[in-house]
Amino acid sequence: MEEQDVAKKLKELCGLRKWTEEQARFVLEACRASGEPPTTFARRWGFYSQRMYWWKERFRRTDAEASDPGAMAATSTSTFLPMTVRDEHDVSLETLGAAFTAVAPVTVVVSPDVRIEVTELDAASAAWVAALVKSLREVSP
């Protein structure tokens, strides 16, 4: 692709709110070909350098996962937490106390005094709950 075609496409991409993977790869390749640092390249073309770094990291993860799915699992920062799974029929509402009107589909017991109950499974991701548990453990005595 000629230099003026690259420039034209970069100007078009500058105004877009979101990029497709193909568009992001084009920008990253143009940056690499320019020899400029990403921050300089982004400033020159009107992009946020953070956007370029985000796509670069996303492609790095995707490419690493595609080449060796086991490697990503080994380097994951996820932590398994001990938990007990019980059938909702094993616990009656009377046992839980009068304040509870329904059994939550997911309950995470952080400590004897702290429970996280997720009543709508689509309301919170597992990553969000894990981050909350981690934060609670950091501030708990």
C-alpha positions as CSV (number, residue, x, y, z in Angstrom):
1,M,0.0,0.0,0.0
2,E,1.4,3.4,-0.9
3,E,2.2,6.0,1.7
4,Q,-0.6,8.3,0.8
5,D,-3.1,5.5,0.9
6,V,-1.8,4.6,4.4
7,A,-2.1,8.2,5.5
8,K,-5.7,8.4,4.1
9,K,-6.8,5.2,5.9
10,L,-5.1,6.4,9.2
11,K,-7.0,9.7,9.0
12,E,-10.3,7.7,8.5
13,L,-9.6,5.4,11.5
14,C,-8.8,8.4,13.7
15,G,-12.4,9.4,13.7
16,L,-13.8,6.0,14.5
17,R,-15.1,5.3,18.0
18,K,-14.2,1.6,17.8
19,W,-11.8,-0.4,15.6
20,T,-12.3,-3.9,14.2
21,E,-9.4,-6.3,14.7
22,E,-8.4,-5.7,11.0
23,Q,-8.3,-2.0,11.6
24,A,-6.3,-2.3,14.8
25,R,-3.8,-4.6,13.1
26,F,-3.5,-2.0,10.3
27,V,-2.7,0.8,12.7
28,L,-0.2,-1.3,14.7
29,E,1.6,-2.4,11.5
30,A,1.7,1.2,10.2
31,C,3.2,2.3,13.6
32,R,5.8,-0.5,13.4
33,A,6.6,0.4,9.7
34,S,7.0,4.1,10.7
35,G,9.7,3.2,13.2
36,E,8.2,5.8,15.6
37,P,7.5,5.0,19.3
38,P,3.7,4.3,19.7
39,T,3.1,7.5,21.7
40,T,4.7,9.7,19.0
41,F,2.9,7.8,16.2
42,A,-0.4,8.1,18.1
43,R,0.0,11.8,18.7
44,R,0.9,12.5,15.1
45,W,-2.2,10.7,13.8
46,G,-4.6,11.8,16.5
47,F,-5.0,8.4,18.2
48,Y,-4.8,7.6,21.9
49,S,-1.7,5.6,22.5
50,Q,-3.5,3.7,25.2
51,R,-5.8,2.4,22.6
52,M,-2.9,1.1,20.6
53,Y,-1.4,-0.6,23.7
54,W,-4.7,-2.2,24.5
55,W,-5.0,-3.7,21.0
56,K,-1.3,-4.8,21.1
57,E,-1.9,-6.6,24.4
58,R,-5.1,-8.2,23.2
59,F,-3.4,-9.6,20.1
60,R,-0.4,-10.8,22.2
61,R,-2.8,-12.8,24.4
62,T,-4.9,-14.1,21.5
63,D,-1.8,-15.2,19.6
64,A,-0.3,-16.8,22.7
65,E,-3.5,-18.6,23.4
66,A,-3.7,-19.9,19.8
67,S,-0.2,-21.1,19.8
68,D,-0.2,-22.8,23.3
69,P,-3.5,-22.8,25.2
70,G,-1.9,-24.5,28.2
71,A,0.7,-21.7,28.6
72,M,-2.0,-19.1,29.1
73,A,-3.6,-21.2,31.8
74,A,-0.2,-21.5,33.6
75,T,0.4,-17.8,33.5
76,S,-3.1,-16.8,34.5
77,T,-3.5,-14.6,37.6
78,S,-6.7,-16.3,38.6
79,T,-6.9,-17.9,42.0
80,F,-9.1,-20.6,43.1
81,L,-11.0,-20.0,46.3
82,P,-12.3,-22.7,48.6
83,M,-16.1,-22.9,48.5
84,T,-18.9,-25.3,49.4
85,V,-21.6,-26.0,46.8
86,R,-25.0,-27.0,48.3
87,D,-28.2,-27.8,46.6
88,E,-30.8,-25.1,47.5
89,H,-33.1,-27.8,48.7
90,D,-30.7,-28.7,51.5
91,V,-31.2,-25.4,53.3
92,S,-34.6,-24.2,54.3
93,L,-35.5,-20.5,54.6
94,E,-36.1,-21.0,58.3
95,T,-32.5,-22.1,58.7
96,L,-31.2,-19.0,56.9
97,G,-33.4,-16.7,59.0
98,A,-36.5,-14.6,58.5
99,A,-34.6,-11.8,56.7
100,F,-33.9,-13.9,53.6
101,T,-36.9,-14.2,51.3
102,A,-35.1,-16.3,48.7
103,V,-31.9,-18.4,48.3
104,A,-29.3,-16.7,46.1
105,P,-28.1,-18.8,43.1
106,V,-24.5,-18.1,44.1
107,T,-23.2,-17.5,47.6
108,V,-19.5,-17.0,48.3
109,V,-18.5,-17.2,51.9
110,V,-15.4,-15.1,52.4
111,S,-15.2,-15.5,56.2
112,P,-17.7,-16.5,58.9
113,D,-18.9,-12.9,59.0
114,V,-18.8,-12.0,55.3
115,R,-20.9,-13.6,52.5
116,I,-21.3,-12.4,49.0
117,E,-24.7,-13.4,47.5
118,V,-25.3,-13.0,43.8
119,T,-29.0,-13.2,43.2
120,E,-28.9,-12.6,39.4
121,L,-26.2,-14.6,37.6
122,D,-25.9,-12.1,34.8
123,A,-25.5,-9.2,37.2
124,A,-21.8,-9.9,38.2
125,S,-19.0,-11.7,36.3
126,A,-16.8,-14.3,38.1
127,A,-13.9,-11.9,37.6
128,W,-15.7,-9.2,39.4
129,V,-16.7,-11.4,42.3
130,A,-13.1,-12.7,42.5
131,A,-11.7,-9.1,42.6
132,L,-14.2,-8.2,45.3
133,V,-13.2,-11.3,47.4
134,K,-9.5,-10.4,47.0
135,S,-10.2,-6.8,48.0
136,L,-12.2,-7.9,51.1
137,R,-9.4,-10.2,52.1
138,E,-6.8,-7.4,51.8
139,V,-8.7,-5.1,54.1
140,S,-9.9,-7.7,56.6
141,P,-7.9,-8.0,59.8
